[in-house]
């Protein structure tokens, strides 16, 4: 099937990521266009409720490559050289033990704005999306697993530059249709619908402008925030218009619509399958996944809630907590398997060009120090295979986000409460 000049010129970087390019004449196109590297990608996975600290963290005196992999991470043994575990990272302003998802990727101070009881800032994934999402159909994709219960405004991992939660998808079925199902509505009708939405937006904007006169400072701030929301909608409409007549691409290995009944373990596994498939066709380069907790442990045979599990001592609660940790390690190994097996057009693998962070803002129970943190993937240039313990027990977790962003090529000087990069990651 020939590639049209239009679809090729839409994004040469997007074309590079397609796994089936050889079958559509990639060699001829590559001779005319300089193709060097595949695009970078970032995935942030948060499991909530912390970990079983006694059996998840390596021993503090085993630093570097010679550490013993903890029992709860044993399923990752074959990839020990591909992972890095960090200790002594935390958020400076963390005070909300039930709001782990809310500030995990932002590091914001909830009381950072005088007179407001809640404030948040942009999350690391959205910083990456502003750069990586320019050439993809979806700027970023946010996932909220079934049973990913929690507290805090929005209970979201992803937050916009205005500190507002970014909506996510709740099921593998919803993700499948977003990524791979084409709208069967005729193009002319979709164009008319988009035009109508723009017209409504213009009317709302004019009405809002007419209210600006005579406002006090507080109200002006509210209206400015409203205008920014309108601008964000305009940007989304422009992106939708850009891709309106471009069919969604299907991965080389066909993916089936998931069962609506999937929960827990099977849900996470299928989410990883769909994420890998999305990256194969370069539908998006940035994911966040707020992973299920209640449904995951229920799928492992638990009859208690994840909150009760998190208050473990000895006995059943700790056994469930450790089984949850081991299962996450098994699923991460499965995800790495898929990423390593998926080849890019330039001969590298998806794994070579991705940066994955797995962790939580909560250590264990409700402790907010020493956030459990595991990273993998070759996209940021991290020298993996080590256990790193930060000297300062108050090293910002945002130092890691800044390091991964900069290592992945994102143009950013700081993030959240960061004080600099973690240089040990790259040497």
JOHUKA-V405750 format. One record per pair of residues at least 12 apart in sequence whose ideal C-beta (glycine too) atoms are under 7 Angstrom apart, sorted by the first residue. I is the first residue (numbers start at 0). J is the second residue. If there is no record, write none. Layout:
<<I | J> <I | J>>
This chain:
<<0 | 23> <2 | 23> <2 | 24> <6 | 245> <7 | 28> <10 | 134> <11 | 32> <12 | 38> <12 | 134> <13 | 134> <13 | 135> <13 | 281> <15 | 34> <15 | 37> <15 | 38> <15 | 344> <15 | 345> <16 | 37> <16 | 38> <16 | 281> <16 | 343> <17 | 248> <17 | 280> <17 | 281> <17 | 344> <18 | 250> <18 | 251> <18 | 279> <18 | 341> <18 | 342> <19 | 251> <20 | 344> <25 | 344> <34 | 345> <36 | 345> <37 | 343> <37 | 344> <37 | 345> <37 | 347> <37 | 352> <38 | 131> <38 | 281> <38 | 284> <38 | 352> <39 | 131> <39 | 284> <39 | 352> <39 | 378> <39 | 407> <39 | 408> <40 | 278> <40 | 284> <40 | 285> <40 | 352> <40 | 353> <40 | 378> <41 | 124> <41 | 127> <41 | 285> <41 | 354> <41 | 403> <41 | 407> <42 | 274> <42 | 286> <42 | 353> <42 | 355> <43 | 104> <43 | 123> <43 | 124> <43 | 156> <43 | 287> <43 | 356> <44 | 288> <44 | 290> <44 | 355> <44 | 356> <44 | 357> <45 | 100> <45 | 103> <45 | 156> <45 | 289> <45 | 290> <45 | 358> <45 | 359> <46 | 290> <46 | 292> <46 | 327> <46 | 359> <47 | 99> <47 | 100> <47 | 147> <47 | 149> <47 | 290> <47 | 292> <47 | 359> <48 | 292> <48 | 305> <48 | 309> <48 | 361> <49 | 309> <49 | 359> <49 | 361> <49 | 362> <49 | 363> <49 | 364> <49 | 371> <50 | 324> <50 | 363> <50 | 371> <51 | 71> <51 | 311> <51 | 317> <51 | 320> <51 | 321> <51 | 324> <51 | 363> <52 | 362> <52 | 363> <54 | 69> <54 | 70> <54 | 71> <54 | 321> <55 | 69> <55 | 71> <55 | 72> <55 | 324> <55 | 371> <56 | 69> <56 | 86> <57 | 69> <57 | 84> <57 | 386> <59 | 86> <59 | 388> <61 | 386> <62 | 386> <62 | 387> <62 | 388> <63 | 385> <63 | 386> <64 | 384> <64 | 385> <66 | 386> <71 | 321> <71 | 324> <71 | 325> <71 | 328> <72 | 328> <73 | 325> <73 | 328> <74 | 325> <74 | 328> <74 | 329> <74 | 332> <75 | 328> <75 | 331> <75 | 332> <77 | 332> <78 | 332> <78 | 335> <79 | 384> <80 | 383> <80 | 384> <81 | 335> <81 | 375> <81 | 383> <82 | 373> <82 | 375> <82 | 383> <83 | 374> <83 | 381> <83 | 383> <83 | 385> <83 | 387> <83 | 424> <84 | 373> <84 | 386> <85 | 372> <85 | 387> <85 | 389> <85 | 399> <86 | 369> <86 | 388> <86 | 389> <87 | 369> <87 | 388> <87 | 389> <87 | 392> <87 | 394> <88 | 370> <88 | 372> <88 | 389> <88 | 394> <88 | 396> <88 | 399> <89 | 367> <89 | 368> <89 | 369> <89 | 370> <89 | 393> <89 | 396> <90 | 102> <90 | 106> <90 | 360> <90 | 395> <90 | 396> <90 | 416> <91 | 393> <91 | 395> <91 | 416> <92 | 107> <92 | 108> <92 | 109> <92 | 416> <93 | 360> <93 | 367> <94 | 109> <95 | 109> <95 | 151> <96 | 361> <96 | 365> <96 | 367> <97 | 150> <97 | 151> <98 | 150> <98 | 151> <99 | 149> <99 | 359> <99 | 360> <99 | 361> <100 | 149> <100 | 151> <100 | 154> <100 | 155> <100 | 156> <100 | 289> <101 | 119> <101 | 151> <101 | 152> <102 | 119> <102 | 360> <103 | 156> <103 | 359> <103 | 360> <104 | 122> <104 | 123> <104 | 124> <104 | 156> <104 | 400> <105 | 119> <105 | 120> <105 | 121> <105 | 122> <105 | 158> <105 | 415> <106 | 395> <106 | 396> <106 | 397> <106 | 415> <106 | 416> <107 | 119> <107 | 120> <107 | 162> <107 | 415> <117 | 152> <118 | 162> <119 | 158> <119 | 162> <120 | 158> <120 | 162> <120 | 415> <121 | 158> <121 | 159> <121 | 160> <122 | 156> <122 | 157> <122 | 158> <123 | 400> <123 | 404> <123 | 414> <124 | 139> <124 | 157> <124 | 285> <124 | 287> <125 | 139> <125 | 157> <125 | 158> <125 | 159> <125 | 160> <125 | 165> <126 | 404> <126 | 409> <126 | 411> <126 | 414> <127 | 285> <127 | 404> <127 | 407> <127 | 409> <128 | 285> <130 | 409> <130 | 410> <131 | 284> <131 | 285> <132 | 283> <132 | 284> <132 | 285> <135 | 281> <135 | 282> <135 | 283> <135 | 284> <136 | 242> <136 | 282> <137 | 282> <137 | 283> <138 | 238> <139 | 157> <139 | 283> <139 | 285> <140 | 283> <140 | 286> <141 | 155> <141 | 156> <141 | 157> <141 | 165> <141 | 166> <141 | 167> <141 | 168> <141 | 287> <142 | 167> <142 | 168> <142 | 174> <142 | 270> <142 | 286> <142 | 287> <142 | 288> <142 | 289> <143 | 167> <143 | 169> <143 | 289> <144 | 266> <144 | 267> <144 | 288> <144 | 289> <144 | 290> <144 | 291> <145 | 169> <145 | 170> <145 | 262> <145 | 266> <145 | 291> <145 | 294> <146 | 262> <146 | 291> <146 | 292> <146 | 293> <146 | 294> <146 | 295> <147 | 289> <147 | 290> <147 | 291> <147 | 292> <148 | 292> <148 | 293> <152 | 164> <155 | 167> <156 | 287> <156 | 289> <157 | 287> <159 | 231> <161 | 224> <161 | 227> <171 | 257> <171 | 261> <171 | 266> <171 | 269> <171 | 270> <171 | 273> <172 | 256> <172 | 257> <172 | 259> <174 | 270> <174 | 273> <175 | 256> <175 | 257> <175 | 273> <178 | 273> <178 | 277> <178 | 282> <179 | 247> <179 | 249> <179 | 254> <181 | 246> <181 | 247> <186 | 243> <186 | 244> <189 | 243> <190 | 243> <193 | 236> <193 | 239> <193 | 240> <193 | 243> <196 | 236> <197 | 236> <200 | 229> <200 | 232> <200 | 233> <203 | 229> <204 | 229> <207 | 222> <207 | 225> <207 | 226> <210 | 222> <248 | 280> <249 | 280> <250 | 276> <250 | 279> <250 | 280> <251 | 279> <254 | 272> <254 | 273> <254 | 276> <257 | 269> <262 | 294> <262 | 298> <263 | 291> <263 | 294> <263 | 295> <263 | 297> <263 | 298> <264 | 295> <264 | 298> <264 | 299> <264 | 326> <266 | 291> <266 | 294> <267 | 290> <267 | 291> <267 | 295> <267 | 330> <268 | 330> <268 | 333> <270 | 288> <271 | 330> <271 | 333> <271 | 334> <271 | 337> <272 | 337> <274 | 286> <275 | 337> <275 | 338> <275 | 341> <275 | 349> <278 | 349> <279 | 341> <292 | 305> <293 | 305> <295 | 323> <295 | 326> <296 | 308> <296 | 319> <296 | 323> <299 | 322> <299 | 323> <299 | 326> <301 | 319> <303 | 316> <303 | 319> <308 | 320> <309 | 364> <310 | 364> <331 | 357> <335 | 350> <335 | 375> <338 | 350> <338 | 353> <350 | 376> <350 | 377> <351 | 377> <352 | 377> <352 | 378> <353 | 376> <353 | 378> <354 | 376> <354 | 378> <354 | 379> <354 | 403> <354 | 407> <355 | 374> <355 | 375> <355 | 376> <356 | 374> <356 | 403> <357 | 373> <358 | 370> <358 | 371> <358 | 372> <358 | 373> <359 | 371> <370 | 396> <372 | 399> <378 | 407> <379 | 403> <379 | 406> <379 | 407> <380 | 406> <380 | 425> <381 | 406> <381 | 424> <381 | 425> <382 | 424> <382 | 425> <382 | 426> <387 | 423> <395 | 416> <395 | 417> <395 | 418> <397 | 414> <397 | 415> <397 | 416> <397 | 417> <398 | 417> <398 | 418> <398 | 419> <398 | 420> <398 | 421> <399 | 421> <400 | 414> <400 | 415> <401 | 413> <401 | 414> <401 | 417> <401 | 420> <402 | 420> <402 | 421> <402 | 424> <405 | 420> <406 | 425>>
